[in-house]
Amino acid sequence: MAPTGKRMGESTRKPGPALPSSAGYLDGRLLIAMPVMGDERFERSVIYLCAHSAEGAMGIIVNHPAGSIDFPELLQQLGIIKKGEHIKLPENAESMKVLRGGPVDTGRGFVLHSSDFYIENATLRIDDGVCLTATVDILRAIADGSGPKHAILALGYAGWAPGQLETEIQSNGWLHCDADSDLIFGDDVDEKYGRALRKIGIDPGMLSNEAGHA
């Protein structure tokens, strides 16, 4: 992610506006990948849908770590803190997860966060409890202790063309369930897939066994 400019990364692509749930779309819900999908980029993924409309969909994978990079290191790369200053970071910044949010715009950062933080003309309010901000300003706020109580930073996002997500759901590629704060922001990243399945009454072990006989 480049430190120049207001947005994290150089892409000008922006997620679409949130849509009312009464429209029948799934924004604000979680997608859970099924083994039959066959796309290794989304294997065992849990995705928070930020926007879903007739024009397509956009979401953030909330359970795939972004390799070895951590948040303090990223702040140093962006010039927000100097080397060695991570000891001054608030606890929630020091421990904040950096995730692989999806295969699109992987050089750009997207922060999913609680709704106690808002930047005018930069923050997308998805539902009552969750917002999305993609500017460096939120990283500065988190670093100095004035940011949201809960947040995850994702590099890249998942995107679908018009009708594509609906087709994948009809082909049993995805299940979906209500989102909750723990599944989005929880520290136990490796456990989120199993917990999301159990939330809708599916035993992850049984699902794996069935997939093995497909």
Order of alpha helices (4+ residues) and beta strands (2+ residues): beta-beta-beta-alpha-alpha-beta-beta-beta-beta-alpha-beta-alpha-beta-alpha-alpha-alpha
